[in-house]
Amino acid sequence: MRSRHDRILDLAERRLSLGVELGVIQRRIEDERLDGALITLDGRKLVNFSSCAYLALNRDDRLKRAAIDAIERYGTSYSSSPTYTALPLYDVLEERLREMTGGAVAVVQTTTLAHLAALPVLIGPDDLALVDAQTHDSVHLATRTLIGGGVAVESIPHNDVEALERRVAEAVRTHHRVWFLADGVYSMFGDVAPVREIASLQVKYPTLHVYYDDAHGFGWAGRHGRGYVLSQTDLTERLVVSAGFAKSFGAVGAVLAFGDRALARRVRLVGGPLTFSGPIPPPDLGAAAESARIHLTPELVDLQDRLRNDIRWVRSEIVKRQLPLVSPAETPIWFIHVGGPERVGEMIQRLIHDGFYVNAAAFPAVPVGQGGIRFTQTLHNTRDQIEGLLSAIQRHLPEVGTEIEIDLRDHAMWSVSEDHPGDT
């Protein structure tokens, strides 16, 4: 008899293998140069709606020049753990990130390594870690390290503040601290954490600490691009926010922002990937430092306003077309529910035929039965391109069909209407 672990892996492998066979995932683009909006697959130009470069900074000439300058000055790599020595670009980047976030910071190679650096330092065997069920897999990966260290880790239904409070109220009697781990903006469905309500719980329960992965909210949201989470609440001593540079920021790397400077120092000194892993390469440091400079200028406000206006326009178009949108939150991530993997695959193939590339999303990226098409919008995309995609979805969806299998108790799916403004 096969174990539950093997059965889950078998299911995930079958679903992903189907996506490969249908030609909708694990593709390699054929472009020798990119313009941001288009990619080439099988010799055909497709409008790309899978990019997370929300502010289009990944193609900005200033970031490219900064990356090239860093290579010319420091080479393609600096082969030393930052524990010993690091390039001066780290100081430049950290200073700008401190100004952006208003807190103490640690620069890390990726968001996954940020979680692995921070969480085992922040959370000990006397603590309880509560994890939102839809939190990004990279956070769940770090919780396996916590479990290995003797930490109790439990799942909380997605965005269920009442369930969270019930468990926190119980845990304050049995654990030293309670840590709640969640995303700021959820990468698949585009919905957002109830940050203000959770901040209110922290006032009520002084032992409640919160850790957010705000990779998809960083840059396009908040003052100086400090992210969705810090646009909703202040960076307090019991709040830690991680964010990546690979989305809006246009570079590679990540940052941990702390309201507690002593805690930041501890993570920087003893966080495993910060001690035993290599550095961010010079070109990415150069690009990230230049992006941070841009984020501290009035130009960012204009970029954010342009994207925000486009997001609101897309939302109104989806409402008008009555598409089965999973979350109406005003973020640059949209998820249209379809159902099983075969229907998702057919929908993606139809859209590719029409000249659009979007993300297929089925188990294990989303829960079983909640598959659909995920598309993102960036400042690379024009409204004509987006309107073309929405028209194609509206045309094909009745023919492909949808399967509504979502449990409304555990997942935020609404019948979207104009009088439901979303979560932002």
Protein Blocks (a to p, Z undefined) as FASTA:
>chain_A
ZZfklmmmmmmmmmmmmmmmnopgoiacfbfbdehjacceehiacddfkbcblnopmmgm
klmmmmmmmmmmnojbdcddfklpccfklmmmmmmmmmmnopacdddfblklmmmmmmmm
mpcfkbccdddfkbcfklmmmmmmmmmnopacddddehilklmmmmmmmmmmmpfbdcdd
ddfbdfklopacdfklmmmmmmmmmmbccdddfklmgojgoehhlojklmmbccdfkbcc
dddfklmnopacdddddfblklmmmmmmmgmklmmmccddfklmmmmmmmmmmmmpmklm
mmmmmmmmmmmmmmmmmmmnopacfblcdcfbdcddfbjfklmmmmmmmmmmnopacddd
ddfkbcehiaccdddddfkbcfklmmmmmmmmmmmmmmnopadfbdfklpccddddfklg
bjZZ
